[in-house]
């Protein structure tokens, strides 16, 4: 299993969040993309869309299933990764880099502090693997 970057925060639904100044970049974890298998389509949120922590903001479709994407924090989508429209496999190839999904201007930045840190997320994944 891949190491989870220490500079990120994680949700129990397997999304990650990276603070980048005034905004937060969001993606799915290496664990999530491994469980999904080959990603074939990503339903990206629209720029300007409001997202709410814990609520669905899009889907990822793989050869195995369609999975909801859940917002790690509330705010407004200010940027989406358009490269995923033509290359959804970037989520499999580089989930913490080129496979990012969107960038959110947080309306409640403190929500980020309620997310799991890398160690807690690693324990969550390990306990689920049982």
C-alpha positions as CSV (number, residue, x, y, z in Angstrom):
1,X,0.0,0.0,0.0
2,X,1.3,3.5,-0.9
3,X,2.3,5.9,1.8
4,X,-0.2,8.6,2.4
5,X,1.4,12.1,2.1
6,X,1.8,13.7,5.5
7,X,0.9,17.2,4.3
8,X,-2.7,16.2,3.4
9,X,-5.9,15.7,5.3
10,X,-8.2,12.8,4.6
11,X,-11.9,11.9,4.8
12,X,-13.3,8.5,5.9
13,X,-14.7,8.3,2.3
14,X,-11.2,8.3,0.9
15,X,-10.8,11.9,-0.4
16,X,-7.8,14.0,0.3
17,X,-7.4,17.8,0.8
18,X,-4.3,19.9,0.4
19,X,-4.3,23.5,1.7
20,X,-2.7,25.8,-0.9
21,X,-2.9,29.3,0.6
22,X,-6.5,30.5,0.3
23,X,-7.8,27.4,-1.5
24,X,-7.8,23.6,-1.0
25,X,-7.1,21.1,-3.7
26,X,-9.2,17.9,-3.5
27,X,-8.6,14.4,-4.9
28,X,-9.1,10.7,-4.2
29,X,-6.6,8.7,-2.3
30,X,-4.3,6.0,-3.6
31,X,-6.3,3.5,-1.6
32,X,-9.5,4.7,-3.3
33,X,-8.2,4.4,-6.8
34,X,-6.8,1.0,-6.1
35,X,-10.2,-0.2,-4.9
36,X,-11.9,1.4,-7.9
37,X,-9.7,-0.2,-10.5
38,X,-9.2,1.5,-13.9
39,X,-10.9,4.9,-13.8
40,X,-12.7,5.5,-17.1
41,X,-14.7,8.7,-16.4
42,X,-14.9,11.5,-13.9
43,X,-18.0,13.7,-13.4
44,X,-16.4,16.9,-12.4
45,X,-18.2,19.7,-10.4
46,X,-18.8,23.0,-12.2
47,X,-16.6,26.0,-11.5
48,X,-18.6,28.3,-9.2
49,X,-20.6,25.4,-7.7
50,X,-21.1,25.4,-3.9
51,X,-20.0,22.2,-2.1
52,X,-20.8,21.1,1.4
53,X,-18.6,19.1,3.7
54,X,-19.7,15.5,3.6
55,X,-22.0,16.0,0.6
56,X,-21.5,14.4,-2.9
57,X,-20.1,16.8,-5.5
58,X,-19.5,14.3,-8.4
59,X,-18.7,10.8,-9.3
60,X,-15.8,8.6,-10.5
61,X,-16.6,5.8,-12.8
62,X,-14.3,2.8,-13.1
63,X,-14.4,-0.6,-14.9
64,X,-15.8,-2.0,-11.6
65,X,-18.2,0.6,-10.3
66,X,-19.4,4.2,-10.0
67,X,-18.4,5.9,-6.8
68,X,-19.6,9.2,-5.3
69,X,-17.1,11.9,-4.5
70,X,-17.6,13.6,-1.1
71,X,-16.5,17.1,-0.4
72,X,-14.0,17.2,2.5
73,X,-15.0,20.8,3.3
74,X,-17.6,23.5,2.4
75,X,-16.9,26.2,-0.1
76,X,-17.0,27.2,-3.8
77,X,-15.3,25.3,-6.6
78,X,-12.8,27.7,-8.2
79,X,-11.0,25.3,-10.5
80,X,-11.4,21.8,-11.9
81,X,-8.9,19.5,-13.4
82,X,-10.0,19.6,-17.1
83,X,-7.2,17.1,-18.0
84,X,-9.4,14.4,-16.4
85,X,-12.0,14.8,-19.1
86,X,-9.6,13.3,-21.6
87,X,-7.3,11.3,-19.3
88,X,-9.4,10.0,-16.3
89,X,-6.6,7.4,-15.8
90,X,-4.5,10.2,-14.2
91,X,-6.4,9.4,-11.0
92,X,-4.8,5.9,-11.1
93,X,-1.4,7.0,-12.3
94,X,-0.9,10.0,-9.9
95,X,-3.7,10.4,-7.4
96,X,-1.9,13.0,-5.3
97,X,-0.5,15.0,-8.2
98,X,-1.9,15.2,-11.7
99,X,-5.0,13.2,-10.7
100,X,-6.4,16.0,-8.5
101,X,-10.1,16.7,-9.0
102,X,-10.9,20.3,-8.0
103,X,-9.9,23.3,-6.1
104,X,-12.2,24.8,-3.5
105,X,-12.3,28.2,-1.9
106,X,-13.1,27.2,1.7
107,X,-16.0,29.0,3.4
108,X,-15.1,27.4,6.7
109,X,-11.3,26.7,6.6
110,X,-11.5,25.2,10.1
111,X,-13.3,22.2,8.7
112,X,-9.9,21.0,7.3
113,X,-8.7,20.6,10.9
114,X,-11.5,18.1,11.6
115,X,-10.3,15.7,8.8
116,X,-8.0,12.8,9.5
117,X,-4.2,13.2,9.4
118,X,-2.1,10.8,7.4
119,X,-1.5,8.4,10.4
120,X,-5.2,8.3,11.3
121,X,-6.1,7.6,7.7
122,X,-3.5,4.9,7.4
123,X,-5.0,3.2,10.5
124,X,-8.5,3.5,9.1
125,X,-7.5,1.8,5.8
126,X,-5.6,-0.9,7.7
127,X,-8.5,-1.6,10.0
128,X,-10.9,-1.8,7.0
129,X,-8.6,-4.3,5.3
130,X,-8.9,-6.3,8.6
